[in-house]
Amino acid sequence: MNDEIASSKELLKSYTNSCERKRHEAENLNNEISRLEALVRRFKDNNEEYIKIKKTVEEEVNKLLTDGKALLQFAVASVFKSIRRNPEEYNNLLGYDLPSSGSLLYIEGYKDMILDESKELYDKLLKHFTDSIMDNTVDPVIHPTPN
């Protein structure tokens, strides 16, 4: 009986310690939430600074997307995406049933569809890269490195 009581006391002590650790973790998380909310409020209050940073990031992303190799990869990806989204539209082109005369004019008909897909993909890439860079730019502000 004494062993059961001692065992129960040890178990209770272990649960108490575990609850105390969880309480400290919750307190730390609440402090982190408060700090992040203050950071967001500061950004909202100083929207011009955020817009300036975002504009700079967009310009850098634009430079990246105008790189020759990146543009070529982008163009190829756009064509493949367009074909995947509208395979029935490209049956004749992919089936090698091109008319012998005027092939260039025939292929030219696909240009607008591919350009639309390219524009859509470009906009998505611009947003993705901008958001990604903004997240990485904001992260050091959230978690500054110790001096």
MIKESE-637198 format. One record per atom (N, C-alpha, C, O): x, y, z; atom name; residue in one letter. Coordinates in steps of 0.2 Angstrom, whole numbers, plus 5000, padded with zeros to 4 digits. Layout:
N
+------+------+------+----+---+
:    X :    Y :    Z :  a : r :
+------+------+------+----+---+
:    X :    Y :    Z : CA : a :
...
+------+------+------+----+---+
//
This chain:
147
+------+------+------+----+---+
:    X :    Y :    Z :  a : r :
+------+------+------+----+---+
: 5004 : 4994 : 5000 :  N : m :
: 5000 : 5000 : 5000 : CA : m :
: 5004 : 5006 : 5000 :  C : m :
: 5003 : 5011 : 4996 :  O : m :
: 5010 : 5006 : 5004 :  N : n :
: 5014 : 5012 : 5004 : CA : n :
: 5018 : 5013 : 4998 :  C : n :
: 5019 : 5019 : 4996 :  O : n :
: 5019 : 5007 : 4994 :  N : d :
: 5022 : 5008 : 4988 : CA : d :
: 5018 : 5011 : 4983 :  C : d :
: 5020 : 5015 : 4978 :  O : d :
: 5011 : 5010 : 4983 :  N : e :
: 5006 : 5013 : 4979 : CA : e :
: 5006 : 5020 : 4980 :  C : e :
: 5005 : 5024 : 4975 :  O : e :
: 5006 : 5022 : 4986 :  N : i :
: 5005 : 5029 : 4988 : CA : i :
: 5011 : 5033 : 4985 :  C : i :
: 5011 : 5038 : 4982 :  O : i :
: 5017 : 5030 : 4986 :  N : a :
: 5023 : 5033 : 4984 : CA : a :
: 5023 : 5034 : 4977 :  C : a :
: 5025 : 5039 : 4974 :  O : a :
: 5021 : 5028 : 4973 :  N : s :
: 5021 : 5028 : 4966 : CA : s :
: 5016 : 5034 : 4964 :  C : s :
: 5017 : 5037 : 4959 :  O : s :
: 5010 : 5034 : 4967 :  N : s :
: 5005 : 5039 : 4965 : CA : s :
: 5008 : 5046 : 4966 :  C : s :
: 5006 : 5051 : 4962 :  O : s :
: 5012 : 5047 : 4971 :  N : k :
: 5015 : 5054 : 4973 : CA : k :
: 5020 : 5056 : 4967 :  C : k :
: 5020 : 5061 : 4965 :  O : k :
: 5024 : 5051 : 4965 :  N : e :
: 5029 : 5052 : 4960 : CA : e :
: 5025 : 5054 : 4953 :  C : e :
: 5027 : 5058 : 4950 :  O : e :
: 5020 : 5050 : 4952 :  N : l :
: 5016 : 5051 : 4946 : CA : l :
: 5013 : 5058 : 4946 :  C : l :
: 5013 : 5062 : 4941 :  O : l :
: 5010 : 5060 : 4952 :  N : l :
: 5007 : 5067 : 4953 : CA : l :
: 5012 : 5072 : 4952 :  C : l :
: 5011 : 5077 : 4948 :  O : l :
: 5018 : 5071 : 4955 :  N : k :
: 5024 : 5076 : 4954 : CA : k :
: 5026 : 5077 : 4947 :  C : k :
: 5027 : 5082 : 4944 :  O : k :
: 5026 : 5071 : 4943 :  N : s :
: 5028 : 5071 : 4936 : CA : s :
: 5023 : 5075 : 4932 :  C : s :
: 5024 : 5079 : 4927 :  O : s :
: 5016 : 5074 : 4933 :  N : y :
: 5011 : 5077 : 4930 : CA : y :
: 5011 : 5085 : 4931 :  C : y :
: 5010 : 5089 : 4927 :  O : y :
: 5012 : 5086 : 4938 :  N : t :
: 5013 : 5093 : 4940 : CA : t :
: 5019 : 5097 : 4936 :  C : t :
: 5018 : 5102 : 4933 :  O : t :
: 5024 : 5094 : 4935 :  N : n :
: 5030 : 5096 : 4932 : CA : n :
: 5028 : 5097 : 4924 :  C : n :
: 5030 : 5102 : 4921 :  O : n :
: 5025 : 5092 : 4921 :  N : s :
: 5023 : 5092 : 4914 : CA : s :
: 5018 : 5098 : 4913 :  C : s :
: 5019 : 5102 : 4908 :  O : s :
: 5013 : 5099 : 4918 :  N : c :
: 5009 : 5105 : 4917 : CA : c :
: 5012 : 5111 : 4917 :  C : c :
: 5011 : 5116 : 4914 :  O : c :
: 5017 : 5112 : 4922 :  N : e :
: 5021 : 5118 : 4923 : CA : e :
: 5025 : 5120 : 4916 :  C : e :
: 5025 : 5125 : 4914 :  O : e :
: 5028 : 5114 : 4913 :  N : r :
: 5032 : 5116 : 4907 : CA : r :
: 5027 : 5118 : 4902 :  C : r :
: 5028 : 5122 : 4898 :  O : r :
: 5021 : 5115 : 4901 :  N : k :
: 5016 : 5117 : 4896 : CA : k :
: 5014 : 5124 : 4897 :  C : k :
: 5013 : 5128 : 4893 :  O : k :
: 5013 : 5126 : 4904 :  N : r :
: 5011 : 5133 : 4905 : CA : r :
: 5016 : 5138 : 4903 :  C : r :
: 5014 : 5143 : 4900 :  O : r :
: 5022 : 5136 : 4904 :  N : h :
: 5028 : 5140 : 4902 : CA : h :
: 5028 : 5141 : 4894 :  C : h :
: 5029 : 5146 : 4891 :  O : h :
: 5027 : 5135 : 4891 :  N : e :
: 5027 : 5135 : 4883 : CA : e :
: 5021 : 5139 : 4881 :  C : e :
: 5022 : 5143 : 4876 :  O : e :
: 5015 : 5139 : 4884 :  N : a :
: 5010 : 5143 : 4882 : CA : a :
: 5011 : 5150 : 4883 :  C : a :
: 5009 : 5154 : 4879 :  O : a :
: 5014 : 5152 : 4889 :  N : e :
: 5016 : 5159 : 4890 : CA : e :
: 5021 : 5161 : 4885 :  C : e :
: 5020 : 5167 : 4883 :  O : e :
: 5026 : 5157 : 4883 :  N : n :
: 5031 : 5159 : 4878 : CA : n :
: 5027 : 5160 : 4871 :  C : n :
: 5029 : 5165 : 4868 :  O : n :
: 5023 : 5156 : 4869 :  N : l :
: 5019 : 5157 : 4863 : CA : l :
: 5015 : 5163 : 4863 :  C : l :
: 5014 : 5166 : 4858 :  O : l :
: 5012 : 5164 : 4869 :  N : n :
: 5008 : 5171 : 4869 : CA : n :
: 5012 : 5177 : 4868 :  C : n :
: 5010 : 5182 : 4865 :  O : n :
: 5018 : 5177 : 4871 :  N : n :
: 5023 : 5182 : 4871 : CA : n :
: 5025 : 5183 : 4863 :  C : n :
: 5025 : 5189 : 4861 :  O : n :
: 5026 : 5177 : 4860 :  N : e :
: 5028 : 5178 : 4853 : CA : e :
: 5022 : 5180 : 4849 :  C : e :
: 5024 : 5184 : 4844 :  O : e :
: 5016 : 5178 : 4850 :  N : i :
: 5010 : 5181 : 4846 : CA : i :
: 5010 : 5188 : 4847 :  C : i :
: 5009 : 5192 : 4843 :  O : i :
: 5011 : 5191 : 4853 :  N : s :
: 5010 : 5198 : 4855 : CA : s :
: 5015 : 5202 : 4851 :  C : s :
: 5014 : 5207 : 4848 :  O : s :
: 5022 : 5199 : 4851 :  N : r :
: 5027 : 5202 : 4848 : CA : r :
: 5026 : 5203 : 4840 :  C : r :
: 5027 : 5208 : 4837 :  O : r :
: 5023 : 5197 : 4837 :  N : l :
: 5022 : 5197 : 4830 : CA : l :
: 5016 : 5202 : 4828 :  C : l :
: 5016 : 5205 : 4823 :  O : l :
: 5011 : 5202 : 4833 :  N : e :
: 5005 : 5207 : 4831 : CA : e :
: 5008 : 5214 : 4832 :  C : e :
: 5006 : 5218 : 4828 :  O : e :
: 5012 : 5215 : 4836 :  N : a :
: 5015 : 5222 : 4836 : CA : a :
: 5019 : 5224 : 4830 :  C : a :
: 5019 : 5229 : 4828 :  O : a :
: 5023 : 5219 : 4828 :  N : l :
: 5027 : 5220 : 4821 : CA : l :
: 5022 : 5221 : 4816 :  C : l :
: 5023 : 5225 : 4811 :  O : l :
: 5016 : 5217 : 4815 :  N : v :
: 5011 : 5218 : 4810 : CA : v :
: 5008 : 5225 : 4810 :  C : v :
: 5007 : 5229 : 4805 :  O : v :
: 5007 : 5227 : 4817 :  N : r :
: 5004 : 5234 : 4818 : CA : r :
: 5009 : 5239 : 4815 :  C : r :
: 5007 : 5244 : 4812 :  O : r :
: 5015 : 5238 : 4817 :  N : r :
: 5020 : 5243 : 4815 : CA : r :
: 5021 : 5244 : 4807 :  C : r :
: 5021 : 5249 : 4804 :  O : r :
: 5020 : 5238 : 4804 :  N : f :
: 5020 : 5238 : 4797 : CA : f :
: 5014 : 5242 : 4794 :  C : f :
: 5014 : 5246 : 4789 :  O : f :
: 5008 : 5240 : 4797 :  N : k :
: 5002 : 5243 : 4795 : CA : k :
: 5002 : 5251 : 4796 :  C : k :
: 5000 : 5255 : 4792 :  O : k :
: 5005 : 5253 : 4802 :  N : d :
: 5006 : 5260 : 4803 : CA : d :
: 5010 : 5263 : 4799 :  C : d :
: 5010 : 5269 : 4797 :  O : d :
: 5016 : 5260 : 4796 :  N : n :
: 5021 : 5263 : 4792 : CA : n :
: 5020 : 5260 : 4785 :  C : n :
: 5025 : 5257 : 4783 :  O : n :
: 5014 : 5260 : 4782 :  N : n :
: 5013 : 5256 : 4776 : CA : n :
: 5018 : 5258 : 4770 :  C : n :
: 5020 : 5254 : 4766 :  O : n :
: 5020 : 5265 : 4770 :  N : e :
: 5025 : 5267 : 4765 : CA : e :
: 5031 : 5263 : 4765 :  C : e :
: 5034 : 5262 : 4760 :  O : e :
: 5034 : 5262 : 4771 :  N : e :
: 5040 : 5258 : 4771 : CA : e :
: 5039 : 5251 : 4768 :  C : e :
: 5043 : 5249 : 4764 :  O : e :
: 5034 : 5248 : 4770 :  N : y :
: 5032 : 5241 : 4767 : CA : y :
: 5031 : 5241 : 4760 :  C : y :
: 5034 : 5237 : 4756 :  O : y :
: 5028 : 5246 : 4757 :  N : i :
: 5026 : 5247 : 4750 : CA : i :
: 5033 : 5248 : 4746 :  C : i :
: 5034 : 5245 : 4741 :  O : i :
: 5037 : 5252 : 4749 :  N : k :
: 5044 : 5253 : 4747 : CA : k :
: 5048 : 5247 : 4746 :  C : k :
: 5051 : 5246 : 4741 :  O : k :
: 5048 : 5243 : 4752 :  N : i :
: 5052 : 5237 : 4752 : CA : i :
: 5049 : 5232 : 4746 :  C : i :
: 5053 : 5229 : 4742 :  O : i :
: 5042 : 5232 : 4746 :  N : k :
: 5039 : 5227 : 4741 : CA : k :
: 5041 : 5229 : 4734 :  C : k :
: 5042 : 5225 : 4730 :  O : k :
: 5041 : 5236 : 4733 :  N : k :
: 5042 : 5238 : 4726 : CA : k :
: 5049 : 5236 : 4724 :  C : k :
: 5051 : 5234 : 4719 :  O : k :
: 5054 : 5237 : 4729 :  N : t :
: 5061 : 5235 : 4728 : CA : t :
: 5061 : 5228 : 4726 :  C : t :
: 5065 : 5226 : 4722 :  O : t :
: 5058 : 5224 : 4730 :  N : v :
: 5058 : 5216 : 4729 : CA : v :
: 5055 : 5215 : 4722 :  C : v :
: 5058 : 5211 : 4718 :  O : v :
: 5049 : 5218 : 4720 :  N : e :
: 5046 : 5217 : 4713 : CA : e :
: 5051 : 5219 : 4708 :  C : e :
: 5052 : 5215 : 4703 :  O : e :
: 5055 : 5224 : 4709 :  N : e :
: 5060 : 5226 : 4704 : CA : e :
: 5065 : 5221 : 4703 :  C : e :
: 5068 : 5219 : 4698 :  O : e :
: 5068 : 5218 : 4709 :  N : e :
: 5073 : 5213 : 4709 : CA : e :
: 5070 : 5206 : 4705 :  C : e :
: 5074 : 5203 : 4702 :  O : e :
: 5064 : 5205 : 4707 :  N : v :
: 5061 : 5199 : 4704 : CA : v :
: 5060 : 5200 : 4696 :  C : v :
: 5061 : 5195 : 4692 :  O : v :
: 5058 : 5206 : 4694 :  N : n :
: 5058 : 5207 : 4687 : CA : n :
: 5064 : 5206 : 4684 :  C : n :
: 5065 : 5204 : 4678 :  O : n :
: 5070 : 5209 : 4687 :  N : k :
: 5076 : 5208 : 4684 : CA : k :
: 5078 : 5200 : 4683 :  C : k :
: 5080 : 5198 : 4678 :  O : k :
: 5076 : 5196 : 4688 :  N : l :
: 5077 : 5189 : 4688 : CA : l :
: 5073 : 5186 : 4682 :  C : l :
: 5076 : 5182 : 4678 :  O : l :
: 5067 : 5188 : 4681 :  N : l :
: 5063 : 5185 : 4676 : CA : l :
: 5065 : 5188 : 4669 :  C : l :
: 5062 : 5185 : 4664 :  O : l :
: 5069 : 5193 : 4668 :  N : t :
: 5071 : 5195 : 4662 : CA : t :
: 5078 : 5192 : 4660 :  C : t :
: 5080 : 5193 : 4655 :  O : t :
: 5081 : 5188 : 4664 :  N : d :
: 5087 : 5184 : 4663 : CA : d :
: 5085 : 5180 : 4657 :  C : d :
: 5080 : 5176 : 4657 :  O : d :
: 5090 : 5179 : 4652 :  N : g :
: 5089 : 5175 : 4646 : CA : g :
: 5087 : 5168 : 4647 :  C : g :
: 5082 : 5165 : 4645 :  O : g :
: 5091 : 5165 : 4652 :  N : k :
: 5090 : 5157 : 4653 : CA : k :
: 5084 : 5157 : 4657 :  C : k :
: 5080 : 5152 : 4655 :  O : k :
: 5082 : 5161 : 4661 :  N : a :
: 5076 : 5160 : 4665 : CA : a :
: 5070 : 5161 : 4661 :  C : a :
: 5065 : 5158 : 4661 :  O : a :
: 5071 : 5166 : 4656 :  N : l :
: 5065 : 5168 : 4651 : CA : l :
: 5064 : 5162 : 4647 :  C : l :
: 5058 : 5160 : 4645 :  O : l :
: 5070 : 5158 : 4644 :  N : l :
: 5069 : 5152 : 4640 : CA : l :
: 5065 : 5147 : 4644 :  C : l :
: 5061 : 5144 : 4641 :  O : l :
: 5067 : 5146 : 4650 :  N : q :
: 5064 : 5141 : 4654 : CA : q :
: 5056 : 5143 : 4655 :  C : q :
: 5052 : 5138 : 4655 :  O : q :
: 5055 : 5149 : 4656 :  N : f :
: 5048 : 5152 : 4657 : CA : f :
: 5044 : 5150 : 4651 :  C : f :
: 5039 : 5148 : 4651 :  O : f :
: 5047 : 5152 : 4645 :  N : a :
: 5044 : 5151 : 4639 : CA : a :
: 5042 : 5143 : 4638 :  C : a :
: 5036 : 5142 : 4636 :  O : a :
: 5047 : 5139 : 4639 :  N : v :
: 5045 : 5132 : 4638 : CA : v :
: 5040 : 5130 : 4643 :  C : v :
: 5035 : 5126 : 4641 :  O : v :
: 5040 : 5132 : 4649 :  N : a :
: 5035 : 5130 : 4654 : CA : a :
: 5028 : 5133 : 4652 :  C : a :
: 5023 : 5129 : 4653 :  O : a :
: 5028 : 5139 : 4649 :  N : s :
: 5022 : 5141 : 4647 : CA : s :
: 5019 : 5137 : 4641 :  C : s :
: 5013 : 5136 : 4641 :  O : s :
: 5023 : 5135 : 4637 :  N : v :
: 5020 : 5131 : 4631 : CA : v :
: 5017 : 5124 : 4634 :  C : v :
: 5012 : 5122 : 4632 :  O : v :
: 5021 : 5121 : 4638 :  N : f :
: 5019 : 5115 : 4641 : CA : f :
: 5013 : 5116 : 4645 :  C : f :
: 5008 : 5111 : 4644 :  O : f :
: 5012 : 5121 : 4649 :  N : k :
: 5006 : 5122 : 4653 : CA : k :
: 5000 : 5123 : 4648 :  C : k :
: 4995 : 5120 : 4650 :  O : k :
: 5001 : 5127 : 4643 :  N : s :
: 4996 : 5128 : 4638 : CA : s :
: 4993 : 5122 : 4635 :  C : s :
: 4987 : 5121 : 4634 :  O : s :
: 4998 : 5118 : 4633 :  N : i :
: 4996 : 5111 : 4630 : CA : i :
: 4993 : 5107 : 4635 :  C : i :
: 4988 : 5104 : 4633 :  O : i :
: 4995 : 5107 : 4641 :  N : r :
: 4992 : 5102 : 4646 : CA : r :
: 4985 : 5105 : 4647 :  C : r :
: 4980 : 5101 : 4648 :  O : r :
: 4984 : 5111 : 4648 :  N : r :
: 4977 : 5114 : 4649 : CA : r :
: 4972 : 5113 : 4644 :  C : r :
: 4966 : 5113 : 4645 :  O : r :
: 4975 : 5113 : 4637 :  N : n :
: 4970 : 5113 : 4632 : CA : n :
: 4973 : 5108 : 4627 :  C : n :
: 4974 : 5110 : 4621 :  O : n :
: 4973 : 5102 : 4628 :  N : p :
: 4976 : 5097 : 4624 : CA : p :
: 4972 : 5096 : 4617 :  C : p :
: 4975 : 5095 : 4612 :  O : p :
: 4966 : 5097 : 4618 :  N : e :
: 4962 : 5096 : 4612 : CA : e :
: 4963 : 5101 : 4607 :  C : e :
: 4962 : 5100 : 4601 :  O : e :
: 4965 : 5107 : 4609 :  N : e :
: 4967 : 5113 : 4604 : CA : e :
: 4973 : 5112 : 4601 :  C : e :
: 4974 : 5114 : 4595 :  O : e :
: 4977 : 5107 : 4603 :  N : y :
: 4984 : 5106 : 4600 : CA : y :
: 4984 : 5100 : 4596 :  C : y :
: 4990 : 5098 : 4594 :  O : y :
: 4979 : 5096 : 4596 :  N : n :
: 4979 : 5089 : 4593 : CA : n :
: 4982 : 5090 : 4586 :  C : n :
: 4987 : 5086 : 4584 :  O : n :
: 4980 : 5094 : 4582 :  N : n :
: 4983 : 5095 : 4575 : CA : n :
: 4990 : 5096 : 4575 :  C : n :
: 4994 : 5094 : 4571 :  O : n :
: 4992 : 5101 : 4579 :  N : l :
: 4999 : 5103 : 4580 : CA : l :
: 5003 : 5097 : 4582 :  C : l :
: 5009 : 5096 : 4579 :  O : l :
: 5001 : 5094 : 4587 :  N : l :
: 5005 : 5088 : 4590 : CA : l :
: 5005 : 5082 : 4586 :  C : l :
: 5009 : 5078 : 4586 :  O : l :
: 5000 : 5081 : 4582 :  N : g :
: 4999 : 5075 : 4578 : CA : g :
: 5003 : 5076 : 4571 :  C : g :
: 5002 : 5071 : 4567 :  O : g :
: 5007 : 5081 : 4570 :  N : y :
: 5011 : 5082 : 4564 : CA : y :
: 5006 : 5082 : 4558 :  C : y :
: 5009 : 5080 : 4552 :  O : y :
: 5000 : 5084 : 4558 :  N : d :
: 4996 : 5085 : 4553 : CA : d :
: 4996 : 5092 : 4550 :  C : d :
: 4991 : 5095 : 4548 :  O : d :
: 5002 : 5095 : 4550 :  N : l :
: 5002 : 5102 : 4548 : CA : l :
: 5002 : 5103 : 4540 :  C : l :
: 5004 : 5099 : 4537 :  O : l :
: 4998 : 5108 : 4538 :  N : p :
: 4998 : 5109 : 4531 : CA : p :
: 5005 : 5111 : 4528 :  C : p :
: 5008 : 5114 : 4532 :  O : p :
: 5007 : 5108 : 4522 :  N : s :
: 5013 : 5109 : 4520 : CA : s :
: 5014 : 5117 : 4518 :  C : s :
: 5020 : 5120 : 4520 :  O : s :
: 5009 : 5120 : 4515 :  N : s :
: 5010 : 5127 : 4514 : CA : s :
: 5007 : 5131 : 4519 :  C : s :
: 5001 : 5129 : 4522 :  O : s :
: 5010 : 5137 : 4521 :  N : g :
: 5007 : 5141 : 4526 : CA : g :
: 5007 : 5138 : 4533 :  C : g :
: 5003 : 5140 : 4537 :  O : g :
: 5012 : 5134 : 4534 :  N : s :
: 5013 : 5131 : 4541 : CA : s :
: 5014 : 5136 : 4546 :  C : s :
: 5012 : 5136 : 4552 :  O : s :
: 5018 : 5141 : 4545 :  N : l :
: 5019 : 5147 : 4549 : CA : l :
: 5013 : 5150 : 4551 :  C : l :
: 5012 : 5152 : 4557 :  O : l :
: 5008 : 5151 : 4546 :  N : l :
: 5002 : 5155 : 4548 : CA : l :
: 4997 : 5150 : 4552 :  C : l :
: 4994 : 5153 : 4557 :  O : l :
: 4998 : 5144 : 4551 :  N : y :
: 4994 : 5139 : 4555 : CA : y :
: 4996 : 5139 : 4562 :  C : y :
: 4992 : 5139 : 4567 :  O : y :
: 5003 : 5139 : 4563 :  N : i :
: 5005 : 5139 : 4570 : CA : i :
: 5004 : 5145 : 4573 :  C : i :
: 5003 : 5146 : 4579 :  O : i :
: 5004 : 5151 : 4570 :  N : e :
: 5003 : 5157 : 4572 : CA : e :
: 4996 : 5158 : 4576 :  C : e :
: 4996 : 5162 : 4581 :  O : e :
: 4992 : 5154 : 4574 :  N : g :
: 4985 : 5154 : 4577 : CA : g :
: 4985 : 5152 : 4585 :  C : g :
: 4981 : 5154 : 4589 :  O : g :
: 4991 : 5148 : 4587 :  N : y :
: 4991 : 5146 : 4594 : CA : y :
: 4995 : 5151 : 4598 :  C : y :
: 4995 : 5151 : 4604 :  O : y :
: 4997 : 5156 : 4595 :  N : k :
: 5001 : 5161 : 4598 : CA : k :
: 4997 : 5165 : 4604 :  C : k :
: 5000 : 5165 : 4610 :  O : k :
: 4991 : 5167 : 4602 :  N : d :
: 4988 : 5171 : 4608 : CA : d :
: 4986 : 5166 : 4614 :  C : d :
: 4986 : 5169 : 4619 :  O : d :
: 4984 : 5160 : 4612 :  N : m :
: 4983 : 5156 : 4618 : CA : m :
: 4989 : 5155 : 4622 :  C : m :
: 4988 : 5155 : 4628 :  O : m :
: 4995 : 5154 : 4619 :  N : i :
: 5001 : 5153 : 4623 : CA : i :
: 5003 : 5159 : 4626 :  C : i :
: 5005 : 5159 : 4632 :  O : i :
: 5002 : 5165 : 4623 :  N : l :
: 5004 : 5171 : 4626 : CA : l :
: 4999 : 5172 : 4633 :  C : l :
: 5002 : 5175 : 4638 :  O : l :
: 4993 : 5171 : 4632 :  N : d :
: 4989 : 5171 : 4638 : CA : d :
: 4991 : 5167 : 4644 :  C : d :
: 4991 : 5169 : 4649 :  O : d :
: 4993 : 5161 : 4642 :  N : e :
: 4995 : 5156 : 4647 : CA : e :
: 5002 : 5159 : 4650 :  C : e :
: 5003 : 5159 : 4656 :  O : e :
: 5006 : 5162 : 4646 :  N : s :
: 5013 : 5164 : 4648 : CA : s :
: 5012 : 5170 : 4653 :  C : s :
: 5015 : 5171 : 4658 :  O : s :
: 5007 : 5175 : 4651 :  N : k :
: 5006 : 5180 : 4655 : CA : k :
: 5003 : 5178 : 4662 :  C : k :
: 5005 : 5181 : 4667 :  O : k :
: 4999 : 5173 : 4662 :  N : e :
: 4996 : 5171 : 4668 : CA : e :
: 5002 : 5168 : 4673 :  C : e :
: 5002 : 5169 : 4679 :  O : e :
: 5006 : 5164 : 4669 :  N : l :
: 5012 : 5160 : 4673 : CA : l :
: 5016 : 5166 : 4675 :  C : l :
: 5019 : 5165 : 4681 :  O : l :
: 5018 : 5171 : 4671 :  N : y :
: 5022 : 5176 : 4673 : CA : y :
: 5020 : 5180 : 4679 :  C : y :
: 5024 : 5181 : 4684 :  O : y :
: 5013 : 5181 : 4679 :  N : d :
: 5010 : 5185 : 4685 : CA : d :
: 5011 : 5180 : 4692 :  C : d :
: 5012 : 5183 : 4697 :  O : d :
: 5010 : 5174 : 4691 :  N : k :
: 5010 : 5169 : 4697 : CA : k :
: 5018 : 5169 : 4699 :  C : k :
: 5019 : 5169 : 4705 :  O : k :
: 5022 : 5169 : 4694 :  N : l :
: 5029 : 5168 : 4696 : CA : l :
: 5031 : 5175 : 4700 :  C : l :
: 5035 : 5175 : 4705 :  O : l :
: 5029 : 5180 : 4697 :  N : l :
: 5031 : 5187 : 4700 : CA : l :
: 5028 : 5187 : 4707 :  C : l :
: 5032 : 5189 : 4712 :  O : l :
: 5022 : 5185 : 4708 :  N : k :
: 5019 : 5185 : 4715 : CA : k :
: 5023 : 5180 : 4719 :  C : k :
: 5024 : 5182 : 4725 :  O : k :
: 5024 : 5174 : 4717 :  N : h :
: 5027 : 5169 : 4721 : CA : h :
: 5034 : 5172 : 4723 :  C : h :
: 5036 : 5171 : 4729 :  O : h :
: 5038 : 5174 : 4719 :  N : f :
: 5045 : 5176 : 4720 : CA : f :
: 5045 : 5182 : 4725 :  C : f :
: 5049 : 5183 : 4730 :  O : f :
: 5040 : 5187 : 4724 :  N : t :
: 5040 : 5193 : 4728 : CA : t :
: 5038 : 5191 : 4735 :  C : t :
: 5041 : 5193 : 4740 :  O : t :
: 5033 : 5187 : 4736 :  N : d :
: 5031 : 5184 : 4742 : CA : d :
: 5036 : 5181 : 4746 :  C : d :
: 5037 : 5181 : 4752 :  O : d :
: 5040 : 5176 : 4742 :  N : s :
: 5045 : 5172 : 4745 : CA : s :
: 5051 : 5177 : 4748 :  C : s :
: 5053 : 5176 : 4753 :  O : s :
: 5053 : 5182 : 4743 :  N : i :
: 5058 : 5186 : 4746 : CA : i :
: 5055 : 5191 : 4751 :  C : i :
: 5059 : 5192 : 4756 :  O : i :
: 5049 : 5193 : 4751 :  N : m :
: 5047 : 5197 : 4757 : CA : m :
: 5047 : 5193 : 4763 :  C : m :
: 5048 : 5196 : 4768 :  O : m :
: 5045 : 5187 : 4763 :  N : d :
: 5045 : 5182 : 4769 : CA : d :
: 5052 : 5182 : 4771 :  C : d :
: 5053 : 5182 : 4778 :  O : d :
: 5057 : 5181 : 4767 :  N : n :
: 5064 : 5181 : 4769 : CA : n :
: 5066 : 5187 : 4772 :  C : n :
: 5071 : 5187 : 4776 :  O : n :
: 5064 : 5193 : 4769 :  N : t :
: 5066 : 5199 : 4771 : CA : t :
: 5063 : 5201 : 4778 :  C : t :
: 5066 : 5204 : 4782 :  O : t :
: 5057 : 5199 : 4779 :  N : v :
: 5053 : 5201 : 4785 : CA : v :
: 5056 : 5196 : 4791 :  C : v :
: 5056 : 5198 : 4797 :  O : v :
: 5058 : 5190 : 4789 :  N : d :
: 5060 : 5185 : 4794 : CA : d :
: 5066 : 5188 : 4799 :  C : d :
: 5065 : 5187 : 4805 :  O : d :
: 5071 : 5191 : 4796 :  N : p :
: 5076 : 5193 : 4800 : CA : p :
: 5074 : 5199 : 4805 :  C : p :
: 5076 : 5200 : 4811 :  O : p :
: 5069 : 5202 : 4803 :  N : v :
: 5066 : 5207 : 4808 : CA : v :
: 5062 : 5204 : 4813 :  C : v :
: 5063 : 5206 : 4819 :  O : v :
: 5059 : 5199 : 4812 :  N : i :
: 5055 : 5195 : 4817 : CA : i :
: 5060 : 5192 : 4822 :  C : i :
: 5059 : 5192 : 4828 :  O : i :
: 5065 : 5188 : 4819 :  N : h :
: 5070 : 5185 : 4823 : CA : h :
: 5077 : 5188 : 4822 :  C : h :
: 5081 : 5185 : 4818 :  O : h :
: 5078 : 5194 : 4825 :  N : p :
: 5085 : 5197 : 4824 : CA : p :
: 5091 : 5192 : 4827 :  C : p :
: 5090 : 5189 : 4832 :  O : p :
: 5096 : 5192 : 4823 :  N : t :
: 5102 : 5188 : 4825 : CA : t :
: 5105 : 5192 : 4831 :  C : t :
: 5106 : 5198 : 4831 :  O : t :
: 5108 : 5188 : 4836 :  N : p :
: 5111 : 5192 : 4842 : CA : p :
: 5117 : 5195 : 4840 :  C : p :
: 5121 : 5192 : 4836 :  O : p :
: 5119 : 5200 : 4843 :  N : n :
: 5126 : 5204 : 4842 : CA : n :
: 5131 : 5200 : 4845 :  C : n :
: 5137 : 5203 : 4844 :  O : n :
+------+------+------+----+---+
//
